[in-house]
């Protein structure tokens, strides 16, 4: 589904080869900067602009225009690059507007090569700024994400580049505007898709939801004949444009050896920036659908009816397609009801404002007519909703039994055939989501692995979404049982030895709920008790984060101390803040902020109100964690259409032994792995 971002929001990028489309109400200059993990630009050779439009895995437009298409291949970006910042600037010509506040808000969109939007962002709120960082693509735990930035600069390009710590900011800004004034070439054409054998001229695979076999076309309706990642000479056969550096020499490309030139094209071929061991082709289309239904009836749903490289990926994409469909049809129903309600109110106001309608039975007849029209509109909207919900329910009935263990509920028969996996799955099910208008449908809540945020099991809510009231003691018990179920699922979907669980239970209040983990032999050590045990666990995990961070920043990931556990770590914290001093609280905040990037994850079982004595000190901690509840609660909102989704935790059915059976297999596999 398309993510409509607001300033500061981020969204994962599902593929490496992308287009960034820019639409503005006036000609603007589009460029991009490459930054390291700290966002620093190490020289003018790390900036793509109309004077030097091509960098490894990146090409920008060669002139100012109202519409741009920037080509990006994240697999071809050098390893030293951790951030790609997309910048827009008004040209310094003296003829057009001098500030973004005088024109329509620019619109940016990240799309696939088939034109399907991944994320979009409208740059609102600009006033005196003449240059702006619109988007930022950045590495995150082995993948890439996009963030809506919208940071403007009244001082123009020079101030923008200087803010990114580029020493030659003023000289480069002048060179960019000079290149724009010379009017270098056209905008970048849409890049053709690469197939698995590297042939870029073949048609791309069709996108999900289409059955066309033609290649994606650009805005002009023509399929480009060359790759936009090729140098100008290789792409068109003409002499290279004025793409030299500041002093007329070609700059070394980012991430290459000192003094090395940009890679040249091999004889008779174009430059190939693709990683030799990564798949660069578009994912295969979905398998053939089931036979068409009779006319007037919906087609029978098929499990895995989505694009993807594997059935796991197809099911993942199909689940999120169901989420999007349910959100869309519910939004349409609510909009129709709101329209019917506003129309009825308007008609009633007209009746009351006309004195003649108050004589005799005219007023009553008008009110009855307004009521009938309202019921007609609502009934029609309800019929459409029921039809869509019935189709989604039929799809859910075939998808749910086909889900792999990582995506399945605890009552799914797939757990009876469970075996410890050899690979980490794409995602993990953390519960179910549903909306009140379609209460029969439960959409799995899938989050990508490894976890990008810690989890907070809120044990402080005393009323669920159905109005049932639960006392505080019961909520704490349910909260810890939910945490145990999440931890068991994480242990079950990781290969043996690649996931380690620690528990802090200062007062020993969670002994009964923690029994499946403690007795199953899957914990790194018995649950830590008291202040000394808490300090020991937090100290060891904090030290692990520091060591891994230093190794990564020093460029020596293999220089870790011998015996350091390099598996993913999960720390379950129960009964917070009881038994935690100020030092322990600061360590928890540090683990929540810095831990996920180096494989240390936090799962808090806590009541926020009980820690109110710390004041705003803990606000960043709660914001950094994904809040879940041990009872159904409508606290999750999506930024796409703004629905408040009801979340249901993935609890084990009463009396079921599936948790103990799965953990027993995990423990046996861990013993075999250590031999």
C-alpha positions as CSV (number, residue, x, y, z in Angstrom):
1,X,0.0,0.0,0.0
2,X,1.1,3.6,-0.6
3,X,2.3,5.5,2.5
4,X,1.3,9.2,2.5
5,X,4.1,10.5,4.7
6,X,4.1,13.6,6.9
7,X,7.2,15.4,8.0
8,X,9.5,13.1,10.0
9,X,7.7,9.8,9.1
10,X,9.5,6.9,7.5
11,X,8.6,3.9,5.5
12,X,10.5,0.8,4.4
13,X,11.5,0.5,0.7
14,X,10.5,-2.9,-0.6
15,X,12.9,-2.9,-3.6
16,X,16.2,-1.4,-4.6
17,X,15.5,0.0,-8.1
18,X,13.2,3.0,-7.7
19,X,12.2,6.3,-9.2
20,X,11.7,9.5,-7.2
21,X,9.2,11.7,-9.0
22,X,9.0,15.4,-8.2
23,X,6.1,17.6,-9.3
24,X,6.3,21.4,-8.6
25,X,4.3,24.4,-9.8
26,X,7.4,26.0,-11.2
27,X,10.8,24.8,-12.6
28,X,13.0,23.6,-9.8
29,X,16.5,22.1,-9.7
30,X,16.6,18.5,-8.5
31,X,19.7,16.9,-7.0
32,X,20.9,14.4,-4.5
33,X,23.7,14.1,-1.9
34,X,25.4,10.9,-0.7
35,X,26.3,10.8,3.0
36,X,27.9,8.5,5.4
37,X,26.3,7.0,8.5
38,X,26.6,10.5,10.1
39,X,25.1,12.3,7.1
40,X,28.4,13.9,6.2
41,X,29.2,14.6,2.5
42,X,32.9,13.9,2.0
43,X,33.4,16.0,-1.1
44,X,31.7,17.4,-4.2
45,X,32.0,14.0,-5.8
46,X,29.3,12.9,-3.4
47,X,26.7,15.3,-5.0
48,X,24.6,14.5,-8.0
49,X,23.4,17.7,-9.8
50,X,22.8,18.9,-13.3
51,X,26.5,19.5,-13.9
52,X,27.4,15.9,-12.7
53,X,24.1,14.0,-13.1
54,X,25.4,10.5,-12.7
55,X,26.8,8.8,-9.7
56,X,26.9,5.0,-8.9
57,X,23.3,3.9,-8.6
58,X,22.0,7.4,-9.0
59,X,21.0,9.8,-11.8
60,X,19.3,13.1,-11.6
61,X,17.8,15.5,-14.1
62,X,20.1,17.7,-16.1
63,X,18.0,20.9,-16.1
64,X,15.4,22.8,-14.1
65,X,11.9,21.6,-14.7
66,X,8.5,21.5,-13.1
67,X,8.5,17.6,-13.2
68,X,11.5,15.4,-12.5
69,X,12.2,11.7,-12.4
70,X,15.3,10.7,-10.4
71,X,16.6,7.1,-11.0
72,X,17.9,5.2,-8.0
73,X,19.5,1.8,-7.7
74,X,20.2,1.2,-4.0
75,X,22.1,-2.1,-4.7
76,X,24.6,-0.1,-6.8
77,X,25.2,2.6,-4.1
78,X,28.7,2.2,-2.6
79,X,28.9,0.5,0.9
80,X,30.3,3.8,2.4
81,X,27.0,5.6,1.6
82,X,24.3,5.3,4.2
83,X,22.1,8.2,3.2
84,X,20.8,9.6,-0.1
85,X,19.2,13.0,0.4
86,X,17.0,14.4,-2.4
87,X,17.2,18.1,-2.6
88,X,15.1,20.7,-4.5
89,X,16.1,24.3,-5.2
90,X,14.7,27.3,-7.1
91,X,17.0,28.3,-10.0
92,X,18.7,31.7,-9.6
93,X,17.6,33.3,-12.9
94,X,15.9,36.5,-11.6
95,X,12.8,35.5,-13.6
96,X,11.0,32.9,-11.5
97,X,9.9,32.9,-7.9
98,X,12.6,33.4,-5.3
99,X,10.9,31.4,-2.5
100,X,8.9,28.2,-2.2
101,X,6.2,30.0,-0.2
102,X,5.1,31.8,-3.5
103,X,4.4,28.5,-5.4
104,X,2.3,25.4,-4.9
105,X,3.7,22.9,-2.4
106,X,6.0,20.5,-4.2
107,X,4.9,16.8,-4.3
108,X,7.4,13.9,-4.2
109,X,6.7,10.2,-4.7
110,X,8.9,7.1,-4.5
111,X,7.7,4.6,-7.0
112,X,8.8,1.3,-8.5
113,X,9.8,0.9,-12.1
114,X,6.2,0.0,-12.9
115,X,5.0,3.3,-11.6
116,X,3.4,1.9,-8.5
117,X,3.8,4.4,-5.6
118,X,5.6,3.2,-2.5
119,X,5.5,6.4,-0.5
120,X,4.6,10.1,-1.2
121,X,5.2,13.4,0.6
122,X,3.8,16.9,0.0
123,X,6.2,19.6,1.2
124,X,3.9,21.9,3.0
125,X,4.7,24.8,5.3
126,X,7.5,26.3,3.2
127,X,7.8,30.1,3.2
128,X,11.0,32.0,2.6
129,X,13.1,28.9,1.8
130,X,14.6,28.6,-1.7
131,X,16.1,25.2,-1.2
132,X,14.9,22.1,0.7
133,X,15.9,18.6,1.5
134,X,12.7,16.8,0.5
135,X,13.4,13.1,1.2
136,X,16.1,10.9,2.7
137,X,16.8,7.3,1.8
138,X,18.8,5.6,4.5
139,X,20.1,2.2,5.5
140,X,18.4,0.5,8.4
141,X,19.3,-3.0,9.7
142,X,20.4,-4.3,6.3
143,X,17.5,-2.6,4.3
144,X,16.6,0.8,3.1
145,X,13.9,3.2,4.3
146,X,12.6,6.6,3.1
147,X,12.0,9.5,5.5
148,X,10.0,12.7,4.8
149,X,12.4,15.5,5.8
150,X,11.1,18.8,4.4
151,X,14.0,20.9,5.9
152,X,14.1,24.2,4.1
153,X,16.9,26.8,3.8
154,X,16.3,30.5,3.1
155,X,20.0,30.8,2.1
156,X,19.5,28.4,-0.8
157,X,21.7,25.6,-2.0
158,X,24.8,27.0,-0.4
159,X,23.3,27.0,3.0
160,X,21.8,23.5,2.5
161,X,25.1,22.0,1.4
162,X,27.0,23.8,4.2
163,X,24.5,22.3,6.7
164,X,25.6,18.9,5.5
165,X,29.2,19.8,6.3
166,X,30.4,20.1,2.7
167,X,33.5,22.4,2.7
168,X,33.0,23.5,-0.9
169,X,29.3,24.4,-0.4
170,X,29.4,27.9,-1.9
171,X,31.5,27.0,-4.9
172,X,29.4,23.9,-5.7
173,X,26.1,25.8,-5.4
174,X,27.4,28.4,-7.8
175,X,28.5,25.6,-10.2
176,X,25.1,24.0,-10.0
177,X,23.2,27.2,-10.9
178,X,25.7,27.8,-13.7
179,X,25.1,24.3,-15.1
180,X,21.3,24.9,-14.9
181,X,21.7,28.2,-16.8
182,X,23.5,26.4,-19.6
183,X,20.4,24.1,-20.0
184,X,22.1,20.6,-20.0
185,X,20.1,17.9,-21.7
186,X,16.7,16.6,-20.7
187,X,15.1,15.0,-17.7
188,X,16.0,11.4,-16.8
189,X,13.8,8.8,-18.6
190,X,12.2,6.0,-16.7
191,X,14.7,3.1,-16.3
192,X,13.8,-0.2,-17.8
193,X,13.5,-3.2,-15.5
194,X,16.3,-5.7,-15.4
195,X,15.5,-9.4,-15.7
196,X,17.3,-12.2,-13.9
197,X,19.8,-12.6,-16.7
198,X,20.8,-9.0,-16.7
199,X,19.1,-8.1,-20.0
200,X,17.7,-4.6,-19.5
201,X,15.8,-4.5,-22.8
202,X,13.2,-7.1,-21.9
203,X,9.8,-6.2,-20.7
204,X,9.3,-6.0,-16.9
205,X,7.2,-8.4,-15.0
206,X,3.6,-7.2,-14.5
207,X,2.8,-5.5,-11.2
208,X,0.4,-7.0,-8.7
209,X,-3.2,-6.6,-9.7
210,X,-2.4,-6.3,-13.5
211,X,-2.3,-8.9,-16.2
212,X,-0.5,-6.9,-18.9
213,X,2.6,-8.3,-20.4
214,X,4.1,-5.1,-21.7
215,X,7.0,-3.2,-20.3
216,X,6.3,-0.1,-18.2
217,X,6.4,3.1,-20.2
218,X,7.5,6.6,-19.3
219,X,5.5,9.7,-19.3
220,X,6.0,10.0,-23.1
221,X,4.6,6.5,-23.7
222,X,7.9,5.3,-25.1
223,X,10.1,2.5,-23.6
224,X,13.6,3.9,-23.1
225,X,16.3,2.3,-25.1
226,X,19.1,2.7,-22.7
227,X,19.6,2.6,-18.9
228,X,19.6,6.0,-17.1
229,X,22.4,4.6,-15.0
230,X,24.7,4.6,-18.0
231,X,27.0,7.5,-18.6
232,X,25.6,10.0,-21.2
233,X,28.0,8.7,-23.9
234,X,27.0,5.1,-23.4
235,X,23.3,5.9,-23.2
236,X,22.9,8.1,-26.3
237,X,26.1,7.6,-28.3
238,X,26.9,11.3,-28.0
239,X,29.8,12.9,-26.3
240,X,29.5,13.2,-22.5
241,X,27.9,16.3,-21.2
242,X,29.7,18.7,-19.1
243,X,29.9,16.3,-16.1
244,X,33.4,17.1,-14.9
245,X,34.1,18.2,-11.4
246,X,34.7,21.6,-10.1
247,X,38.2,21.9,-11.7
248,X,37.4,20.0,-14.9
249,X,38.5,16.6,-13.8
250,X,36.4,13.5,-13.0
251,X,36.1,13.0,-9.3
252,X,36.5,9.6,-7.6
253,X,33.2,7.9,-6.9
254,X,32.1,7.6,-3.3
255,X,33.4,4.4,-1.6
256,X,36.1,3.8,-4.1
257,X,39.8,3.9,-3.4
258,X,41.5,7.3,-3.1
259,X,42.3,8.7,-6.5
260,X,40.2,6.1,-8.4
261,X,38.1,7.1,-11.3
262,X,34.5,6.3,-11.7
263,X,34.1,2.8,-13.2
264,X,34.2,2.9,-17.0
265,X,32.0,0.9,-19.3
266,X,33.4,-2.4,-20.6
267,X,34.0,-2.7,-24.3
268,X,30.8,-2.9,-26.1
269,X,28.6,-2.7,-23.0
270,X,27.2,-0.4,-20.4
271,X,28.2,0.0,-16.8
272,X,26.5,-2.6,-14.5
273,X,26.4,-1.3,-10.9
274,X,24.4,-4.3,-9.7
275,X,25.6,-6.4,-6.8
276,X,26.9,-9.7,-8.2
277,X,25.1,-11.8,-5.6
278,X,21.8,-9.9,-5.3
279,X,18.6,-10.5,-7.3
280,X,18.0,-7.4,-9.4
281,X,15.1,-8.6,-11.5
282,X,11.5,-7.7,-10.7
283,X,9.7,-10.3,-8.6
284,X,7.8,-12.9,-10.6
285,X,4.1,-12.3,-11.2
286,X,1.5,-14.2,-9.1
287,X,0.7,-17.8,-10.1
288,X,-2.3,-18.3,-12.4
289,X,-5.5,-17.5,-10.7
290,X,-8.3,-19.9,-10.1
291,X,-10.9,-20.4,-12.9
292,X,-13.1,-17.3,-13.4
293,X,-16.3,-17.3,-11.5
294,X,-19.7,-17.1,-13.2
295,X,-20.6,-13.6,-14.5
296,X,-21.9,-11.4,-11.7
297,X,-20.0,-13.3,-9.0
298,X,-16.6,-12.5,-7.6
299,X,-13.7,-14.7,-8.5
300,X,-12.7,-17.3,-6.0
301,X,-9.7,-16.1,-3.9
302,X,-6.4,-18.0,-4.0
303,X,-3.8,-18.1,-1.2
304,X,-0.5,-16.5,-2.4
305,X,-2.2,-14.5,-5.1
306,X,0.4,-11.7,-5.0
307,X,3.8,-10.9,-6.4
308,X,6.9,-12.2,-4.7
309,X,10.0,-14.4,-4.9
310,X,8.6,-17.1,-2.6
311,X,5.3,-18.2,-1.3
312,X,6.2,-16.5,2.0
313,X,6.7,-13.2,0.3
314,X,3.5,-13.7,-1.7
315,X,1.5,-14.3,1.4
316,X,3.1,-11.4,3.2
317,X,2.1,-9.1,0.3
318,X,-1.3,-10.6,0.1
319,X,-2.0,-10.0,3.8
320,X,-1.1,-6.3,3.5
321,X,-3.2,-6.1,0.4
322,X,-6.1,-7.3,2.5
323,X,-5.3,-4.7,5.1
324,X,-5.3,-2.0,2.4
325,X,-8.6,-3.3,0.9
326,X,-10.3,-3.3,4.2
327,X,-9.1,0.1,5.1
328,X,-10.2,1.5,1.7
329,X,-13.7,0.0,1.7
330,X,-14.3,1.0,5.3
331,X,-13.1,4.6,4.6
332,X,-15.5,4.7,1.6
333,X,-18.4,3.5,3.8
334,X,-17.7,6.0,6.5
335,X,-17.4,8.8,3.9
336,X,-20.8,7.8,2.4
337,X,-22.5,7.8,5.8
338,X,-21.0,11.2,6.6
339,X,-22.2,12.5,3.2
340,X,-25.7,11.1,3.9
341,X,-25.8,12.7,7.3
342,X,-24.7,16.1,6.1
343,X,-27.2,16.0,3.3
344,X,-30.0,15.1,5.7
345,X,-29.0,18.0,8.0
346,X,-28.9,20.4,5.1
347,X,-32.4,19.4,3.9
348,X,-33.8,19.7,7.5
349,X,-32.2,23.1,7.8
350,X,-34.0,24.2,4.6
351,X,-37.3,22.9,5.9
352,X,-36.9,24.8,9.2
353,X,-35.8,28.0,7.4
354,X,-38.9,28.1,5.2
355,X,-42.0,29.4,7.2
356,X,-44.4,27.9,4.6
357,X,-43.2,24.4,5.4
358,X,-44.5,24.8,9.0
359,X,-48.1,25.1,7.8
360,X,-50.1,21.9,7.6
361,X,-48.3,18.6,7.0
362,X,-45.6,20.0,4.6
363,X,-42.9,20.0,7.2
364,X,-43.6,16.5,8.3
365,X,-43.6,15.3,4.7
366,X,-40.3,17.0,4.0
367,X,-38.7,15.6,7.1
368,X,-39.9,12.1,6.2
369,X,-38.5,12.5,2.7
370,X,-35.1,13.6,4.1
371,X,-35.1,10.6,6.4
372,X,-35.9,8.2,3.6
373,X,-33.2,9.6,1.4
374,X,-30.7,9.3,4.2
375,X,-31.7,5.6,4.8
376,X,-31.4,4.9,1.1
377,X,-27.9,6.3,0.9
378,X,-26.7,4.5,4.0
379,X,-28.3,1.3,2.9
380,X,-26.6,1.5,-0.5
381,X,-23.3,2.2,1.2
382,X,-23.9,-0.8,3.5
383,X,-24.6,-3.1,0.6
384,X,-21.2,-2.2,-1.0
385,X,-19.4,-2.6,2.3
386,X,-21.1,-6.0,2.9
387,X,-20.1,-7.2,-0.6
388,X,-16.5,-6.1,-0.1
389,X,-16.3,-7.6,3.4
390,X,-17.7,-10.9,2.1
391,X,-15.1,-11.1,-0.5
392,X,-12.3,-10.3,2.0
393,X,-13.8,-12.8,4.4
394,X,-13.6,-15.5,1.7
395,X,-10.0,-14.5,1.0
396,X,-9.1,-14.6,4.7
397,X,-10.6,-18.1,5.0
398,X,-8.2,-19.5,2.3
399,X,-5.2,-17.4,3.4
400,X,-5.2,-18.1,7.1
401,X,-4.7,-21.9,6.8
402,X,-1.9,-21.4,4.2
403,X,0.2,-19.1,6.4
404,X,3.6,-20.3,7.6
405,X,4.3,-20.6,11.3
406,X,5.8,-17.1,11.6
407,X,2.5,-15.6,10.3
408,X,0.0,-18.1,11.8
409,X,-2.1,-17.9,14.9
410,X,-1.3,-20.3,17.8
411,X,-4.3,-22.4,16.9
412,X,-3.2,-22.9,13.3
413,X,-2.5,-26.6,12.5
414,X,0.9,-25.5,11.0
415,X,2.3,-25.5,14.5
416,X,1.7,-29.3,14.9
417,X,4.2,-29.8,12.1
418,X,6.6,-27.3,13.5
419,X,10.4,-27.7,12.9
420,X,13.1,-25.2,13.9
421,X,13.8,-23.2,10.8
422,X,17.1,-22.8,9.0
423,X,16.5,-19.2,7.9
424,X,14.9,-16.1,9.4
425,X,11.5,-15.3,8.0
426,X,10.5,-12.0,6.4
427,X,8.1,-11.0,9.2
428,X,6.4,-12.0,12.4
429,X,2.8,-12.0,13.5
430,X,2.3,-9.8,16.6
431,X,-1.5,-10.1,16.7
432,X,-4.6,-9.3,14.7
433,X,-6.3,-6.1,13.5
434,X,-9.9,-5.4,12.8
435,X,-12.4,-2.6,12.4
436,X,-15.8,-2.3,14.0
437,X,-17.6,-2.2,10.6
438,X,-16.1,-5.6,9.6
439,X,-15.7,-7.3,13.0
440,X,-15.7,-10.8,11.4
441,X,-12.4,-10.2,9.6
442,X,-9.1,-10.4,11.4
443,X,-6.1,-9.2,9.4
444,X,-2.8,-10.5,10.7
445,X,-0.5,-7.8,12.1
446,X,2.8,-8.6,10.5
447,X,6.1,-6.7,11.3
448,X,9.3,-7.2,9.5
449,X,12.3,-9.0,11.0
450,X,14.6,-8.2,12.6
451,X,12.6,-5.9,14.8
452,X,13.3,-2.2,14.3
453,X,11.6,-1.1,17.6
454,X,11.2,-2.6,21.0
455,X,7.8,-3.7,22.3
456,X,5.8,-2.3,25.3
457,X,3.1,-4.5,26.7
458,X,0.9,-2.0,28.4
459,X,-0.4,-3.6,31.6
460,X,-2.1,-0.4,32.8
461,X,-5.3,-0.4,30.8
462,X,-8.2,-1.6,32.9
463,X,-10.9,-1.7,30.2
464,X,-10.8,-3.5,26.8
465,X,-12.5,-2.3,23.6
466,X,-15.6,-4.4,24.4
467,X,-16.1,-2.6,27.7
468,X,-14.9,-5.4,30.0
469,X,-13.1,-4.2,33.0
470,X,-9.9,-6.0,34.3
471,X,-8.3,-5.3,37.6
472,X,-4.6,-4.2,37.8
473,X,-3.4,-7.5,39.1
474,X,-5.0,-9.5,36.3
475,X,-3.7,-7.0,33.8
476,X,-0.1,-7.5,35.0
477,X,-0.6,-11.3,34.7
478,X,-2.1,-11.0,31.2
479,X,0.6,-8.6,30.1
480,X,3.4,-11.0,31.1
481,X,1.7,-13.9,29.5
482,X,1.4,-11.8,26.3
483,X,5.1,-11.1,26.5
484,X,5.9,-14.8,26.9
485,X,3.8,-15.6,23.8
486,X,5.7,-13.0,21.8
487,X,9.1,-14.2,23.1
488,X,8.2,-17.9,22.3
489,X,7.2,-16.9,18.8
490,X,10.5,-15.1,18.2
491,X,12.4,-18.1,19.5
492,X,10.4,-20.4,17.3
493,X,11.0,-18.5,14.0
494,X,14.8,-17.9,14.4
495,X,17.3,-20.7,13.6
496,X,18.8,-22.5,16.6
497,X,21.3,-20.3,18.4
498,X,20.5,-17.1,16.6
499,X,18.1,-15.7,19.2
500,X,18.7,-15.3,23.0
501,X,16.2,-14.3,25.6
502,X,17.0,-12.6,29.0
503,X,14.4,-11.8,31.7
504,X,14.5,-9.3,34.5
505,X,11.8,-9.9,37.2
506,X,13.1,-8.0,40.2
507,X,10.5,-9.1,42.8
508,X,9.8,-12.5,41.3
509,X,6.2,-11.5,40.7
510,X,6.1,-13.2,37.3
511,X,7.3,-16.7,38.2
512,X,4.1,-18.5,37.2
513,X,3.7,-16.7,33.8
514,X,7.4,-17.1,33.0
515,X,7.3,-20.8,33.7
516,X,7.1,-21.9,30.0
517,X,10.3,-20.0,29.2
518,X,12.1,-20.9,32.5
519,X,11.2,-24.6,32.5
520,X,11.6,-25.0,28.8
521,X,15.4,-24.4,28.9
522,X,15.3,-21.6,26.3
523,X,16.5,-18.7,28.5
524,X,20.1,-17.6,28.6
525,X,20.0,-17.7,32.4
526,X,17.3,-17.9,35.1
527,X,15.2,-14.7,35.5
528,X,17.3,-12.0,37.2
529,X,16.0,-11.0,40.7
530,X,16.7,-8.0,42.9
531,X,18.8,-5.0,42.3
532,X,22.1,-6.9,41.8
533,X,20.6,-9.3,39.2
534,X,19.0,-6.3,37.4
535,X,22.3,-4.4,37.3
536,X,24.2,-7.4,36.0
537,X,21.9,-8.1,33.1
538,X,21.6,-4.5,32.1
539,X,25.3,-4.0,32.4
540,X,26.1,-7.0,30.1
541,X,23.7,-6.0,27.4
542,X,24.8,-2.3,27.5
543,X,28.4,-3.4,27.2
544,X,27.4,-5.6,24.2
545,X,25.7,-2.7,22.4
546,X,28.8,-0.5,23.0
547,X,31.2,-3.2,21.7
548,X,29.2,-3.9,18.6
549,X,28.8,-0.2,17.9
550,X,32.5,0.5,18.2
551,X,33.3,-2.4,15.9
552,X,30.9,-1.2,13.3
553,X,31.9,2.4,13.4
554,X,35.6,1.4,13.3
555,X,35.0,-0.7,10.2
556,X,36.1,-3.9,12.0
557,X,33.0,-6.0,12.6
558,X,35.1,-9.1,13.0
559,X,37.2,-7.6,15.8
560,X,34.7,-8.4,18.6
561,X,36.0,-10.1,21.7
562,X,36.1,-13.9,21.5
563,X,33.1,-15.6,23.1
564,X,30.7,-12.6,22.6
565,X,27.2,-13.8,21.8
566,X,26.5,-12.3,18.3
567,X,22.9,-13.7,18.2
568,X,19.9,-11.4,18.4
569,X,19.1,-10.5,22.0
570,X,15.7,-9.9,23.7
571,X,15.4,-8.5,27.2
572,X,12.0,-9.0,28.9
573,X,11.5,-6.5,31.7
574,X,8.7,-7.3,34.1
575,X,7.1,-5.1,36.8
576,X,8.8,-1.9,35.8
577,X,9.6,0.5,37.5
578,X,9.6,-1.5,40.8
579,X,13.2,-2.5,41.7
580,X,14.9,-0.1,39.2
581,X,17.2,2.7,40.2
582,X,18.1,5.8,38.2
583,X,21.1,4.1,36.6
584,X,19.0,1.1,35.5
585,X,16.4,3.5,34.0
586,X,19.0,5.3,32.0
587,X,20.4,1.9,30.7
588,X,16.9,0.9,29.7
589,X,16.5,4.1,27.7
590,X,19.9,3.5,26.1
591,X,19.0,-0.1,25.1
592,X,15.6,1.1,23.6
593,X,17.3,3.8,21.5
594,X,20.6,2.1,20.4
595,X,19.9,-1.6,20.9
596,X,17.8,-2.5,17.8
597,X,20.5,-1.3,15.4
598,X,22.9,-3.9,16.8
599,X,20.5,-6.7,17.6
600,X,19.4,-6.0,21.2
601,X,15.7,-5.6,21.6
602,X,13.6,-4.6,24.6
603,X,10.2,-5.9,25.7
604,X,8.7,-3.9,28.6
605,X,5.7,-5.1,30.6
606,X,4.8,-2.0,32.4
607,X,2.1,0.5,33.5
608,X,3.1,3.9,32.4
609,X,1.1,5.6,35.2
610,X,3.2,3.7,37.8
611,X,6.3,5.3,36.5
612,X,4.8,8.8,36.5
613,X,7.2,9.8,39.3
614,X,10.0,10.0,36.8
615,X,8.2,12.8,35.0
616,X,9.0,13.5,31.3
617,X,12.3,11.6,31.7
618,X,10.7,8.4,30.4
619,X,8.6,9.9,27.6
620,X,11.3,9.1,25.0
621,X,11.3,5.5,26.2
622,X,7.6,5.0,25.7
623,X,7.7,6.7,22.3
624,X,10.6,4.5,21.1
625,X,8.6,1.3,21.8
626,X,5.7,-0.2,19.9
627,X,2.8,-0.2,22.3
628,X,0.7,-3.4,22.4
629,X,-2.0,-4.5,24.9
630,X,-2.8,-7.8,26.6
631,X,-6.5,-7.3,25.9
632,X,-8.2,-6.1,22.7
633,X,-7.9,-2.3,22.4
634,X,-8.4,0.2,19.6
635,X,-5.2,2.2,20.0
636,X,-3.4,1.5,16.7
637,X,-3.9,4.1,14.0
638,X,-2.6,3.9,10.5
639,X,-1.4,7.2,8.8
640,X,-2.8,6.1,5.5
641,X,-6.6,6.8,6.1
642,X,-6.5,7.5,9.8
643,X,-8.5,4.5,11.0
644,X,-8.2,3.4,14.7
645,X,-7.7,-0.3,14.4
646,X,-8.6,-2.7,17.2
647,X,-5.6,-4.8,18.2
648,X,-5.9,-8.3,19.6
649,X,-2.9,-10.0,21.2
650,X,-1.8,-13.5,19.9
651,X,-2.7,-15.5,23.1
652,X,-2.4,-19.2,23.3
653,X,-5.8,-21.0,23.4
654,X,-6.7,-22.1,26.9
655,X,-5.6,-25.6,27.7
656,X,-3.3,-25.8,24.6
657,X,0.1,-27.3,25.0
658,X,1.4,-25.9,21.7
659,X,3.7,-23.4,23.5
660,X,5.4,-26.0,25.5
661,X,5.8,-28.3,22.5
662,X,7.3,-25.6,20.3
663,X,9.7,-24.5,23.1
664,X,10.8,-28.1,23.7
665,X,11.8,-28.3,20.1
666,X,13.7,-25.0,20.3
667,X,15.5,-26.2,23.4
668,X,16.5,-29.5,21.7
669,X,17.8,-27.7,18.6
670,X,19.8,-25.3,20.8
671,X,21.5,-28.3,22.5
672,X,22.3,-29.9,19.2
673,X,23.6,-26.6,17.8
674,X,26.0,-26.2,20.8
675,X,27.5,-29.7,20.4
